[in-house]
Amino acid sequence: MAALAGRPTGQPEPENPLTAGLERLPVAPTSLVIFGATGDLARRKLLPAIYNLAHDGALPERFHLIGVSRKEKEHDDYRSECEQAIRRFSRREPDEQVLDSLLSNVKYVPGTFDDDAVYAELRECLDAFESAEGQPLNRAFYLSTAPSFFPVIVEALGRSELAQREQSQVRLIIEKPFGTTLAEARELNRSVLSIFDETQVFRIDHYLGKETVQNMMAFRFANGMFEPLWNRNFIDSVQITASEDLGIGSRADYYDSAGALRDLIQNHMLQLLCHVAMEPPVSFTAEEVRNEKVKVLHAIPEPTPVEIPDMSVRAQYTAGHAGGEDVAGYLQEEGVPEQSNTETYAALRLEVDNWRWAGVPFYLRTGKRLARKVTEIAVTLKPVPHLAFSQDGSLGVQPNQLVLTLQPNEGVSLRLGAKIPGTRIIIRPVNMEFLYGTAFLSQSPEAYERLITDAMRGDATLFTRNDEVEAQWRICDPIVSTWAATPGPLPGYEAGSQGPAEASALLRGDDRWRAI
Amino acid sequence: MPGTSDAVWSEQGTTPDAIEAALRQLLIQRHAENENFLPARVLNMIALVDREWTGEIANRLRGVGRYHASRLVVLSYEQRRQRLDARVMIAAEGDAEHGEMALLRETVVVELGDHHLDDLLQLADPLVVTDLPTLLWSPHGHHELVQDLLPLAQAVLLDSVDEPMAADALDRAGELSHHAYVVDLAWLRSTPWRERIAATFDPHHMRGELRTLTEVTIRHHPESRVAALLMLGWLSSRLGWDSAELVEHGDTLTGSAHSNRQDVTLRAQSAPELMVRGLEDVTVATASGRSLRLSRGPGGLRARSRDPRGIDREWTLMGASRGETGVLGEGIRQALLRDPTYIPAMTAARAMLP
């Protein structure tokens, strides 16, 4: 079913000449409905992000928020919860008047997500907003619930005829995880797309909302010097690391059912890989960018059960010393089953079988309780074909390496060979470094602020498309199922270390994991 | 909260070379202290100020939050001063001890007098970081000195409402715009108003009405007539109006502009009750009978609309006040950006005055 816009199809959109030169583009008047409104994500991320948008004057000029959750409570109680969450988690001290204005437009609808009465009340609430405003408002439904409720809510929205409107836009924002297997992702897509059109759907991968990830596109496509080198002729390998020094904290329930592969590789890290490997899009529209990313994912062969032991490693952290203190191993963490085979470390070697990347290994690794927190992409160039220096002088020569650091200190570093000052030619590697923090005045907005605004504006560039999600699962699903069928115990790595020794087996030739 | 630490050098009877050498030496010293101390390299800012107001300007600049220029050169002018004195401060902000990057912010204060004005350009030139854009700000006038320093500047920060006469302010901005990018604080104060007017007419069914505006009335602080003119100039330039000169009636300017479809009545009226610089309210009306009035209010702009059926509505457009320091910080940030709509708006505004 096609999305019904608020204007007749085929009629050209008259331009709005007043938006030229404005940094913030207008967002159409909107009612935002958060399902799972009392949950952790809503309290820690969504409500503070909405407040900060209000503070900056970036919310639509007519904006209403409705929280939907199972817990029975009054509007005022929910407003009070929103206020507490904003005061506690906002990145800035709230302005009392802005906060009051925002809260005055908040309502709460209690009930279970499969109860049609909830949607009837929701409709009444939404209609009342529109009557008061004297105009149709766009509607955005944000699913911030456990994933098992996604299809339930989507179907109920369809049943209640809340999914389509003629007078305004209806959008559906879906949190991760989008399925835990390929079959689940397909089923969820089928369910969502039987009610909503793809153009109405915004699947969140909050990594894509980070300024750092968007900078990667600027780095690749606004600098001509890298493009001639950006292929198999000059690049030896690509290494993508997302390590954390922390353990699982209080998230044992979620983490033990997910594991490192599902938690980070299936979504965030494959997105980073796509940004490294994609072809320059024709334009930076949502469709063009996502088309190019999907092509990369399709170029990665689906791993077969025979290949999986050679191209993947999983492990669990054991007790050790991290962050200046002795810490427990994964199996000793509160809430983790004694016999758990869930991986806290995962590493993969992938190939992108296309003209640009054939033969270049892409190494991905992620883990909890590693030596430190870092997210980076290291692109190692091929060594020079001939060294004319003396043998001694050449000992320090290493291939050039370009490292894009996403956190903690966002920047770009290029490893070069340089002569050590002295009478002889002796080479050693030096780094040419650029740090974003030294070069811009602005502070990056929170990812959720950007994503919520984009979804309300209908810009899907930073959201994952249905075929993209399925293509990501097509790569990870065979690994998930092979691992599930392989008995433990898993190899261990000491907390605070560089990860399991077994990970070296993935590396080809002279490749080495970078120190975390 | 990140901590701050300073390294300071000062010398009486100094020279530009000595100041520049001190800057270099302090940077090396700070990096040797901790390798996580890194010089920010974003923007030079030269502030030319009267010595007696240096403290006030320093306070304003302290309040700009994260939008500090990476190197600030304060030229503190005192007419009879004979000796050139200087202080260099390099402050580090951040928790470098725990491995985090701590940016270094460099401040140079040079005290000078008439005696040094002939060589002002040569004095300031060694103090800015080469290859970084330089923003020039002279909040106490001194137009002739600004002219001398223009070869160093890629952007000039000014506040059109500082000029007593609106025509002079617009002429001044126009003249400077031939040499550098002009960042006008009077223009930046109106950003939320412009955003909201643009947003009001952004829905599809409203865009057509932009072409049918019949009336624009702006009430402004008594000293901010130029801000009202810039707003009228913005609408005029964006909507392609042909504006005639406005006529002064007491504290009000009135006149009309010609759009493709009809005449638009323009009015800029002083609001003596307004305590802060800028606009008090903006009212626009269309041929269909629709009107929108935006007024300054607590917690954001207050909007009042009347639709063609005569139904009135009121609501608040949420947004925290940036205050004057916030506007100044935004001005510094804008030095790195380019707003293509300012010069057409300023030109159109000037055309409305004799």
Chai-1 contact restraints between the chains, C-beta under 6 A:
chainA,res_idxA,chainB,res_idxB,connection_type,confidence,min_distance_angstrom,max_distance_angstrom,comment,restraint_id
A,R7,B,H204,contact,1.0,0.0,6.0,A-B,restraint_1
A,P14,B,R207,contact,1.0,0.0,6.0,A-B,restraint_2
A,N16,B,D202,contact,1.0,0.0,6.0,A-B,restraint_3
A,N16,B,R207,contact,1.0,0.0,6.0,A-B,restraint_4
A,P17,B,R238,contact,1.0,0.0,6.0,A-B,restraint_5
A,L18,B,A198,contact,1.0,0.0,6.0,A-B,restraint_6
A,L18,B,R238,contact,1.0,0.0,6.0,A-B,restraint_7
A,T19,B,A198,contact,1.0,0.0,6.0,A-B,restraint_8
A,A20,B,T341,contact,1.0,0.0,6.0,A-B,restraint_9
A,G21,B,D339,contact,1.0,0.0,6.0,A-B,restraint_10
A,G21,B,P340,contact,1.0,0.0,6.0,A-B,restraint_11
A,G21,B,T341,contact,1.0,0.0,6.0,A-B,restraint_12
A,L22,B,E195,contact,1.0,0.0,6.0,A-B,restraint_13
A,R24,B,E195,contact,1.0,0.0,6.0,A-B,restraint_14
A,P26,B,A198,contact,1.0,0.0,6.0,A-B,restraint_15
A,P26,B,A199,contact,1.0,0.0,6.0,A-B,restraint_16
A,P26,B,D202,contact,1.0,0.0,6.0,A-B,restraint_17
A,A28,B,P203,contact,1.0,0.0,6.0,A-B,restraint_18
A,A54,B,M318,contact,1.0,0.0,6.0,A-B,restraint_19
A,H55,B,A320,contact,1.0,0.0,6.0,A-B,restraint_20
A,G57,B,P192,contact,1.0,0.0,6.0,A-B,restraint_21
A,G57,B,G319,contact,1.0,0.0,6.0,A-B,restraint_22
A,L59,B,M318,contact,1.0,0.0,6.0,A-B,restraint_23
A,E61,B,A199,contact,1.0,0.0,6.0,A-B,restraint_24
A,E61,B,L317,contact,1.0,0.0,6.0,A-B,restraint_25
A,D95,B,A320,contact,1.0,0.0,6.0,A-B,restraint_26
A,Q97,B,P298,contact,1.0,0.0,6.0,A-B,restraint_27
A,Q97,B,G299,contact,1.0,0.0,6.0,A-B,restraint_28
A,V98,B,G299,contact,1.0,0.0,6.0,A-B,restraint_29
A,V98,B,M318,contact,1.0,0.0,6.0,A-B,restraint_30
A,V98,B,A320,contact,1.0,0.0,6.0,A-B,restraint_31
A,S101,B,G299,contact,1.0,0.0,6.0,A-B,restraint_32
A,S101,B,T316,contact,1.0,0.0,6.0,A-B,restraint_33
A,S101,B,M318,contact,1.0,0.0,6.0,A-B,restraint_34
A,G134,B,R313,contact,1.0,0.0,6.0,A-B,restraint_35
A,N409,B,M101,contact,1.0,0.0,6.0,A-B,restraint_36
A,G437,B,M101,contact,1.0,0.0,6.0,A-B,restraint_37
A,T438,B,L38,contact,1.0,0.0,6.0,A-B,restraint_38
A,T438,B,A40,contact,1.0,0.0,6.0,A-B,restraint_39
A,T438,B,R41,contact,1.0,0.0,6.0,A-B,restraint_40
A,A439,B,R41,contact,1.0,0.0,6.0,A-B,restraint_41
A,A439,B,V42,contact,1.0,0.0,6.0,A-B,restraint_42
A,L441,B,V42,contact,1.0,0.0,6.0,A-B,restraint_43
A,L441,B,Y67,contact,1.0,0.0,6.0,A-B,restraint_44
A,L441,B,R333,contact,1.0,0.0,6.0,A-B,restraint_45
A,Q443,B,R66,contact,1.0,0.0,6.0,A-B,restraint_46
